[in-house]
Amino acid sequence: MSNPADLPRTFGELRSSGHQVLPVKAELRRNLIARLRSGEALFPGISGYDDTVLPQVTNALLGNQDIILLGERGQAKSRLVRSLTGLLDEWTPVIAGTEIPENPFQPISAHGRQIMAEQGDQAPIRWLHRDDRYAEKLATPDITIADLIGEVDPIKVAEGRYLSDEFTLHYGLVPRVNRGIFAINEMPDLAERIQVGLLNLLEERDVQIRGHRVRLPLDVMVVATANPEDYTNRGRIITPLKDRYGATIRTHYPLRIEEEIAIMEQEADIDDLGDYHLEVPGFMKEIVAEIVHHARRSPDVNQRSGVSVRASISLYEALVANAFRRALRTGESEVVPRVSDLPFVVPAFQGKIEFESMEEGQEDRITERIFTAAVKTVFDRHYDVNDLESVAAAFAGELVVETGEGTPAGDYAAIAERLPALNDVFPDRSQVSAGVRASTVELILEGLHLHKLLNKYDHMGYATYTG
């Protein structure tokens, strides 16, 4: 069903069409089963969770359970929750004219019941798209029950309605996403008394608003997200509420470098470079991913706060930006990141993590150690240092090689000519572009330096390698 104009407009037409309206969880379950059978991707755009988190989410949905996603920042919790809407029907019928979306076969509010009782088969139907069946709220201490559940509307009282009249109520965010999915982010930040209100909503379906005991059997799937650190630093999820959720699923950062790179490439906001050709060598992508993975293991980085996947995305964007800046300055048409670009991504890195030590200058020293370890790891993955002894031996005399982020790629052809031993380890350099050749030469020289086979002197964005 893609065009709502062709769908029934009255309850009588809807009933005659034989259209079946399932509860939200049953609808999600049915559509999930269909995707599993067809082999279609369950959650497009979610990477790194195929063998861990997604099977657990799938089981929770098959079991008609509400879900808590527990994990550090930048682990795609919110994206995963939002992707659940893709399992809803594209369009679903609701009663037209009611304050909250209501199943015409089972109206839940006084107004909805009145419309169906008075108009019967002539009751108007509107079709709600699945994108409009999702709402989320960031938990903050100032959230009230009125925000989530509802409140007496003083305007309706002023119009002459009695306080005892259910029509005086103004419904909050959760009732307004009836027939859909409601997500509350950072659940521990929610005041405990508000969590009690959600507890009643999840379990008893009895909602009290200013003394009104309104039985509102909402058809909502409720999903929450939380950071483990928040349980001790800012609050907690009260035990009875946590008990009402069917599944608590722990998320994680990408376990493999390949998964981190896939997310970087998918999420990086790199604008069209016009006539400039971008080519990022695989080893440079690996270095960015390794920087973030090393940071996640570093005792000098606050692991309670986590190192978000947004860190690798920002590093990748900054790396490409600096390579583009070089191309603009040198007049080259090729944009290829190099090892010498890494110092220029430090601001992007330091802006995404929290250091354990706050001493003056420590942040830069920690950053340098992490970057160095990442480059060495990637170098060792691609090269055996024993195979490069002939290259290092070429520096035994007076040979001095200078590289730098501002050096045109074409200048590296002369460096390669002065190092004929590179033919043994980089035999295909004549088949690659000048930019990739320059990037590869820098990686090899830096790797030899990190293995203490070459000396290196840094000065003003340039590096001098000697024997």
C-alpha positions as CSV (number, residue, x, y, z in Angstrom):
1,M,0.0,0.0,0.0
2,S,1.8,3.1,-1.2
3,N,-0.9,5.6,-2.0
4,P,-3.3,6.4,0.8
5,A,-5.7,8.2,-1.6
6,D,-6.7,4.7,-2.9
7,L,-7.4,3.3,0.6
8,P,-10.8,3.2,2.4
9,R,-12.0,6.6,3.8
10,T,-14.7,5.4,6.1
11,F,-15.0,2.6,8.7
12,G,-17.6,0.8,6.6
13,E,-15.2,0.7,3.6
14,L,-12.4,-0.4,5.9
15,R,-14.4,-3.2,7.3
16,S,-15.6,-4.3,3.9
17,S,-12.0,-4.4,2.6
18,G,-11.1,-7.0,5.1
19,H,-8.1,-5.0,6.2
20,Q,-6.6,-6.5,9.4
21,V,-5.3,-4.2,12.1
22,L,-2.9,-5.9,14.5
23,P,-1.5,-4.7,17.8
24,V,1.8,-2.9,17.3
25,K,4.0,-5.7,18.6
26,A,2.2,-8.3,16.6
27,E,2.5,-6.1,13.5
28,L,6.3,-5.7,14.1
29,R,6.6,-9.5,14.6
30,R,4.7,-10.4,11.5
31,N,6.8,-8.1,9.3
32,L,10.0,-9.3,10.9
33,I,9.1,-12.9,10.2
34,A,8.5,-11.9,6.6
35,R,11.9,-10.3,6.3
36,L,13.6,-13.3,8.0
37,R,12.0,-15.7,5.5
38,S,12.9,-13.5,2.5
39,G,16.5,-12.9,3.6
40,E,16.0,-9.1,3.4
41,A,18.1,-6.9,5.6
42,L,16.4,-6.5,9.0
43,F,17.9,-3.2,10.0
44,P,19.6,-1.4,7.0
45,G,22.4,0.9,8.0
46,I,23.3,-0.8,11.2
47,S,26.8,-2.3,11.0
48,G,28.9,-4.4,13.4
49,Y,26.0,-6.0,15.2
50,D,25.1,-8.9,12.9
51,D,26.3,-11.7,15.2
52,T,25.7,-10.0,18.6
53,V,23.1,-7.3,19.1
54,L,20.8,-7.9,16.2
55,P,20.0,-11.5,17.0
56,Q,19.0,-10.4,20.5
57,V,16.8,-7.6,19.2
58,T,15.2,-10.0,16.8
59,N,14.4,-12.4,19.6
60,A,12.9,-9.7,21.7
61,L,10.6,-8.7,18.8
62,L,9.7,-12.2,18.1
63,G,8.8,-12.5,21.8
64,N,6.7,-9.3,21.8
65,Q,8.9,-7.7,24.4
66,D,9.7,-4.1,25.2
67,I,13.5,-3.4,25.1
68,I,16.2,-1.5,27.0
69,L,19.4,-0.9,25.0
70,L,22.3,-0.5,27.4
71,G,25.6,0.9,26.1
72,E,28.1,3.7,26.0
73,R,27.7,6.8,23.8
74,G,28.1,6.4,20.1
75,Q,27.0,2.8,19.8
76,A,24.1,3.4,17.4
77,K,21.4,2.9,20.1
78,S,19.2,5.6,18.9
79,R,19.7,4.7,15.3
80,L,18.8,1.1,16.0
81,V,15.6,2.2,17.8
82,R,14.6,4.5,15.0
83,S,15.1,1.7,12.5
84,L,12.4,-0.4,14.1
85,T,9.8,1.8,12.3
86,G,10.9,0.0,9.1
87,L,9.2,-3.1,10.4
88,L,5.8,-1.3,10.8
89,D,3.2,-1.4,8.0
90,E,3.7,1.5,5.6
91,W,0.2,2.8,6.3
92,T,-2.2,2.0,9.2
93,P,-5.8,3.3,9.6
94,V,-6.8,5.5,12.6
95,I,-10.0,7.4,13.5
96,A,-10.0,10.8,11.9
97,G,-10.6,13.7,14.3
98,T,-9.3,12.3,17.5
99,E,-6.6,13.8,19.6
100,I,-4.6,10.5,19.7
101,P,-4.2,7.9,16.9
102,E,-6.8,5.2,17.6
103,N,-7.6,1.8,16.0
104,P,-11.1,2.2,14.6
105,F,-11.8,-1.4,15.6
106,Q,-10.8,-0.7,19.2
107,P,-11.1,3.0,20.2
108,I,-9.6,3.8,23.6
109,S,-10.5,7.4,24.4
110,A,-13.9,8.9,25.2
111,H,-13.8,10.9,22.0
112,G,-12.9,8.0,19.9
113,R,-15.6,5.8,21.3
114,Q,-18.1,8.6,20.8
115,I,-17.2,9.0,17.1
116,M,-17.5,5.3,16.5
117,A,-20.8,5.0,18.4
118,E,-22.5,8.0,16.7
119,Q,-21.2,7.6,13.1
120,G,-20.7,3.8,12.8
121,D,-19.8,2.8,9.3
122,Q,-19.6,6.5,8.3
123,A,-16.9,7.3,10.8
124,P,-14.0,8.9,8.9
125,I,-10.7,7.1,8.6
126,R,-7.3,8.6,8.0
127,W,-4.1,6.7,7.1
128,L,-1.0,7.2,9.3
129,H,2.4,6.6,7.7
130,R,4.9,4.5,9.7
131,D,7.3,7.5,9.9
132,D,4.6,9.3,11.9
133,R,4.2,6.4,14.3
134,Y,7.5,7.0,16.2
135,A,8.4,9.5,18.9
136,E,11.3,9.8,21.2
137,K,12.1,11.9,24.3
138,L,15.5,12.7,25.9
139,A,15.1,12.1,29.6
140,T,15.9,15.1,31.7
141,P,15.2,15.8,35.4
142,D,12.6,18.5,34.5
143,I,10.3,16.1,32.6
144,T,6.8,15.9,34.2
145,I,4.0,13.4,34.0
146,A,2.0,16.0,32.1
147,D,4.7,15.9,29.3
148,L,4.6,12.1,29.0
149,I,1.0,11.2,30.0
150,G,-1.2,14.3,30.0
151,E,-2.8,17.1,32.0
152,V,-6.1,18.9,32.5
153,D,-6.5,21.5,29.7
154,P,-7.5,24.8,31.3
155,I,-8.8,26.1,28.0
156,K,-11.3,23.3,27.8
157,V,-12.3,24.0,31.4
158,A,-12.8,27.6,30.6
159,E,-15.0,26.6,27.7
160,G,-17.4,25.1,30.3
161,R,-16.4,21.5,30.7
162,Y,-16.4,19.9,34.1
163,L,-13.2,18.7,35.7
164,S,-14.7,15.3,36.0
165,D,-15.2,15.2,32.2
166,E,-12.6,13.1,30.4
167,F,-12.9,15.5,27.5
168,T,-11.0,18.1,29.5
169,L,-7.8,16.1,29.3
170,H,-4.9,17.1,27.1
171,Y,-2.8,14.0,26.3
172,G,1.0,13.9,26.5
173,L,3.6,12.5,24.3
174,V,3.1,8.8,25.0
175,P,-0.6,8.6,24.2
176,R,0.0,10.7,21.1
177,V,2.2,7.9,19.7
178,N,-0.5,5.3,20.3
179,R,-0.3,2.6,17.6
180,G,3.4,3.2,17.3
181,I,6.8,3.1,19.0
182,F,7.9,5.4,21.9
183,A,11.6,5.7,22.8
184,I,13.0,7.4,25.9
185,N,16.7,8.1,25.7
186,E,19.0,8.1,28.8
187,M,16.3,6.6,31.0
188,P,18.3,6.9,34.3
189,D,18.1,10.7,34.0
190,L,14.3,10.4,34.4
191,A,13.1,11.3,38.0
192,E,12.0,8.2,39.9
193,R,8.5,9.5,40.4
194,I,8.2,9.9,36.6
195,Q,9.5,6.4,36.1
196,V,6.7,5.2,38.4
197,G,4.2,6.8,36.0
198,L,5.8,4.9,33.1
199,L,5.6,1.7,35.2
200,N,1.8,2.1,35.5
201,L,1.6,2.7,31.8
202,L,3.6,-0.4,30.9
203,E,1.9,-2.7,33.3
204,E,-1.5,-1.6,34.6
205,R,-2.6,0.7,31.8
206,D,-4.3,2.8,34.5
207,V,-3.2,6.5,34.1
208,Q,-4.2,9.0,36.8
209,I,-4.3,12.7,35.6
210,R,-5.2,15.2,38.3
211,G,-7.5,12.7,40.1
212,H,-8.9,11.4,36.8
213,R,-8.6,7.6,36.8
214,V,-8.5,7.0,33.1
215,R,-8.1,3.5,31.8
216,L,-6.1,4.0,28.6
217,P,-5.1,0.7,27.1
218,L,-2.4,2.2,24.9
219,D,-1.0,0.1,22.0
220,V,2.6,1.2,22.2
221,M,6.0,-0.5,22.1
222,V,8.2,1.2,24.6
223,V,12.0,1.2,24.1
224,A,14.6,2.8,26.4
225,T,18.3,3.5,26.0
226,A,20.8,4.0,28.8
227,N,24.5,4.5,29.4
228,P,25.9,2.2,32.1
229,E,27.8,5.1,33.6
230,D,24.6,6.9,34.3
231,Y,23.5,4.2,36.8
232,T,26.0,5.5,39.3
233,N,26.6,9.1,38.2
234,R,23.2,10.6,37.5
235,G,20.5,8.1,38.5
236,R,19.2,4.6,37.9
237,I,16.3,2.8,36.4
238,I,14.0,1.8,39.3
239,T,13.9,-2.0,39.7
240,P,10.1,-2.5,39.1
241,L,10.3,-0.5,35.8
242,K,13.4,-2.4,34.6
243,D,11.6,-5.6,35.5
244,R,8.7,-4.7,33.1
245,Y,11.0,-4.6,30.1
246,G,11.3,-7.9,28.5
247,A,14.9,-7.6,27.3
248,T,17.9,-5.6,28.3
249,I,20.4,-5.8,25.4
250,R,24.0,-4.6,25.8
251,T,25.4,-2.8,22.8
252,H,29.1,-2.4,22.0
253,Y,31.6,-0.7,19.8
254,P,32.7,-2.3,16.5
255,L,34.7,-5.4,17.4
256,R,36.7,-5.5,14.2
257,I,38.6,-2.9,12.2
258,E,36.7,-3.8,9.1
259,E,33.4,-2.9,10.9
260,E,34.8,0.4,12.1
261,I,35.9,1.3,8.5
262,A,32.5,0.3,7.1
263,I,30.8,2.7,9.5
264,M,33.3,5.5,8.8
265,E,32.7,5.2,5.1
266,Q,28.9,5.0,5.5
267,E,28.6,8.0,7.9
268,A,31.3,10.4,6.9
269,D,30.0,13.7,5.6
270,I,32.3,14.3,2.7
271,D,31.0,16.8,0.2
272,D,31.4,16.6,-3.5
273,L,35.0,17.6,-4.3
274,G,34.1,18.7,-7.8
275,D,36.9,18.0,-10.3
276,Y,39.2,16.6,-7.6
277,H,39.5,12.8,-7.4
278,L,39.4,11.3,-3.9
279,E,41.3,8.1,-3.2
280,V,41.9,7.0,0.3
281,P,44.4,4.1,0.6
282,G,43.1,1.2,2.6
283,F,45.9,1.5,5.1
284,M,45.0,5.1,5.9
285,K,41.4,4.0,6.7
286,E,42.9,1.3,8.9
287,I,45.1,3.8,10.7
288,V,42.0,6.0,11.5
289,A,40.1,2.9,12.8
290,E,43.2,1.7,14.8
291,I,43.5,5.1,16.5
292,V,40.0,4.8,17.8
293,H,40.5,1.1,18.8
294,H,43.7,2.0,20.6
295,A,42.0,4.8,22.4
296,R,39.3,2.4,23.6
297,R,42.0,0.3,25.2
298,S,44.1,3.1,26.6
299,P,44.3,3.5,30.4
300,D,44.9,7.2,29.8
301,V,41.4,7.6,28.2
302,N,38.2,7.6,30.3
303,Q,36.6,4.3,29.3
304,R,33.5,5.0,31.4
305,S,32.6,7.7,29.0
306,G,33.6,5.6,26.0
307,V,35.1,6.5,22.7
308,S,32.2,7.0,20.3
309,V,32.1,5.8,16.8
310,R,31.6,9.4,16.0
311,A,35.3,9.8,16.8
312,S,36.4,7.6,13.9
313,I,33.9,9.4,11.6
314,S,35.3,12.8,12.6
315,L,38.9,11.7,12.2
316,Y,38.1,10.4,8.7
317,E,36.4,13.6,7.7
318,A,39.3,15.7,9.1
319,L,41.9,13.5,7.3
320,V,40.2,13.9,3.9
321,A,39.7,17.6,4.6
322,N,43.5,18.1,5.1
323,A,44.3,16.1,2.0
324,F,41.9,18.3,0.0
325,R,43.5,21.4,1.4
326,R,46.8,20.2,0.2
327,A,45.4,19.6,-3.3
328,L,44.0,23.1,-3.4
329,R,47.4,24.6,-2.4
330,T,49.5,22.5,-4.7
331,G,47.2,22.6,-7.7
332,E,47.0,18.8,-7.9
333,S,43.7,17.1,-9.0
334,E,44.1,14.1,-6.7
335,V,43.1,14.0,-3.0
336,V,45.0,11.3,-1.2
337,P,45.5,11.3,2.6
338,R,49.0,10.5,4.0
339,V,50.6,9.7,7.4
340,S,51.8,13.4,7.4
341,D,48.2,14.5,7.5
342,L,47.6,12.8,10.9
343,P,48.8,15.8,13.1
344,F,46.1,17.8,11.6
345,V,43.3,15.5,12.8
346,V,44.3,15.8,16.4
347,P,41.6,18.5,17.2
348,A,39.0,16.1,15.9
349,F,40.3,13.3,18.1
350,Q,40.7,15.3,21.3
351,G,37.3,16.8,20.9
352,K,35.7,13.3,21.1
353,I,37.4,11.7,24.1
354,E,37.9,12.4,27.8
355,F,41.4,12.0,29.2
356,E,42.0,10.6,32.7
357,S,44.9,13.0,33.3
358,M,44.3,16.7,33.3
359,E,47.9,17.8,33.7
360,E,49.3,20.4,31.3
361,G,50.5,18.9,28.1
362,Q,49.5,15.4,28.9
363,E,46.7,15.3,26.3
364,D,49.1,15.9,23.5
365,R,51.6,13.2,24.8
366,I,48.8,10.6,25.2
367,T,47.5,11.5,21.7
368,E,50.9,11.1,20.2
369,R,51.3,7.6,21.8
370,I,48.0,6.5,20.5
371,F,48.6,7.7,17.0
372,T,52.1,6.2,16.9
373,A,50.8,2.8,18.1
374,A,48.1,2.9,15.5
375,V,50.5,3.6,12.6
376,K,52.9,0.9,13.8
377,T,50.1,-1.7,14.0
378,V,48.9,-1.0,10.4
379,F,52.5,-0.9,9.1
380,D,53.1,-4.3,10.7
381,R,49.9,-5.6,9.2
382,H,51.0,-4.8,5.7
383,Y,54.8,-5.2,5.8
384,D,57.4,-7.5,7.4
385,V,60.1,-5.2,8.7
386,N,62.8,-7.8,7.8
387,D,61.9,-7.4,4.2
388,L,62.7,-3.7,4.5
389,E,66.2,-3.9,5.7
390,S,67.5,-3.1,2.2
391,V,65.5,0.2,2.3
392,A,66.9,1.1,5.7
393,A,70.4,0.2,4.5
394,A,70.1,2.8,1.7
395,F,70.2,5.5,4.4
396,A,73.6,4.2,5.8
397,G,75.4,6.9,3.7
398,E,74.4,10.5,3.3
399,L,70.9,9.9,2.1
400,V,68.4,12.2,3.6
401,V,64.7,12.1,2.7
402,E,62.2,14.9,3.5
403,T,58.4,14.4,3.5
404,G,55.6,16.6,4.6
405,E,51.9,17.3,4.3
406,G,52.5,20.2,2.1
407,T,54.8,18.4,-0.3
408,P,53.3,17.8,-3.8
409,A,52.7,14.2,-4.6
410,G,54.9,14.5,-7.7
411,D,58.0,15.1,-5.6
412,Y,57.8,11.6,-4.2
413,A,58.8,10.2,-7.6
414,A,62.2,11.6,-6.9
415,I,62.3,10.0,-3.5
416,A,61.4,6.6,-5.0
417,E,64.2,6.9,-7.5
418,R,66.7,7.6,-4.7
419,L,65.5,4.4,-3.0
420,P,65.7,1.6,-5.6
421,A,65.3,-0.9,-2.8
422,L,61.6,0.1,-2.7
423,N,61.2,-2.1,-5.8
424,D,61.5,-5.1,-3.6
425,V,58.6,-4.0,-1.2
426,F,56.6,-1.7,-3.4
427,P,57.1,-3.2,-6.9
428,D,53.8,-1.9,-8.3
429,R,54.4,1.7,-7.5
430,S,54.6,2.6,-11.2
431,Q,51.0,1.3,-11.6
432,V,49.5,3.5,-8.9
433,S,48.7,7.2,-9.0
434,A,51.2,9.8,-7.7
435,G,49.1,10.4,-4.7
436,V,48.9,6.8,-3.6
437,R,52.6,6.4,-4.3
438,A,53.4,9.3,-2.0
439,S,51.1,8.0,0.7
440,T,52.7,4.5,0.5
441,V,56.2,5.9,0.7
442,E,55.4,7.9,3.8
443,L,53.9,4.8,5.5
444,I,57.1,2.7,4.7
445,L,59.4,5.4,6.0
446,E,57.4,6.0,9.1
447,G,57.2,2.3,9.8
448,L,61.0,2.0,9.5
449,H,61.4,4.9,12.0
450,L,58.9,3.3,14.5
451,H,61.0,0.1,14.3
452,K,64.1,2.3,15.1
453,L,65.7,1.6,11.7
454,L,65.6,5.3,10.7
455,N,66.0,8.5,12.6
456,K,63.3,11.2,12.1
457,Y,63.3,14.9,12.8
458,D,60.0,16.8,12.7
459,H,59.9,20.5,11.9
460,M,57.0,22.8,10.9
461,G,54.9,20.0,9.3
462,Y,57.8,18.3,7.6
463,A,59.7,15.2,8.5
464,T,63.3,14.4,7.7
465,Y,64.4,10.8,7.7
466,T,68.1,9.8,8.0
467,G,70.1,6.7,8.8
